[in-house]
């Protein structure tokens, strides 16, 4: 199938090309994100392949699906192949209305993301980032580097699907008590975690890690009311989706000390920032810039998925999804509208 690959980076091209030797699709790579302004690049393709910060709202979907009469090339996209797990950036209702099939990569390496979440916890706690810089400057003082044992601490995991379950297992291995909250509890998790209400999880956890999807229900799940229920000095970790957290409410809580540590791999407005080298530009997002001023905040730029294993699995599943669609085979990774 002829597929336009949007927001393509060198590593996407490398992993897709290497796996595509076995599939033989015609992949054309475009650096820009898909949005209404770039929708015309999809002309002449049957499928598009997109990532987390591509915009597939109603307007963009209508633009990529509609045939432009009189134009040399026509937009007639039939397949959206997400090379990620989350699909919150796709208007599924409009995609269905336009007859566009949406497929995704439900799991490529839950270990990659869970391990990154634990990495953020350890870094915030033991301050590796500060120790690294200090030692390189010959400063061996320990002032300001005091951490705490993870052993015996209580960790709240919100969303105990593939990633949350592995994060729970790793932290259970550290000797943490695991509290869990999920709309649909995972029986496999019950051996190591106690399912509790959100209120109990908020009020008893020393560390809270978010692993549920972004939906209208989970938007700003962590807001000022939720934070008010938490322990003073709580550590918050978000490797899921930025808008699970009301960033302004968290900034207020960081200033008061209510939130003692914040580790983010995702950010509400990350589409304007992440995956690009902006080191020579003036960043206009004042909320993001404020976050960077706190010594107890660590932000990584949506890199939790970024392991060799994950990229290989993403390429394999994406290309198989495209082949399934092309051959008219039922694709197990089709995203359906919630019933
Ligand atoms: P999953 O579908 O296996 O698990 C999600 C869990 O959240 C499920 O158990 C589900 O029941 C639960 N859930 C749904 N609605 C909920 C609600 N309202 N409250 C509490 N729990 C709820 O998904 P996964 O593979 O574990 O991925 C989790 C999230 O991680 C994805 O949605 C995605 O946004 C994010 N993610 C981030 C990266 C990254 O690089 N940072 C990479 C992959 C996935």
Boltz pocket constraint, residues with backbone or C-beta under 6 A from the ligand:
constraints:
  - pocket:
      binder: B
      contacts: [[A, 85], [A, 86], [A, 106], [A, 107], [A, 110], [A, 113], [A, 158], [A, 159], [A, 160], [A, 161], [A, 162], [A, 163], [A, 164], [A, 181], [A, 182], [A, 183], [A, 184], [A, 185], [A, 186], [A, 210], [A, 211], [A, 212], [A, 213], [A, 214], [A, 215], [A, 217], [A, 218], [A, 239], [A, 240], [A, 241], [A, 265], [A, 266], [A, 302], [A, 303], [A, 304], [A, 305], [A, 306]]
      max_distance: 6.0
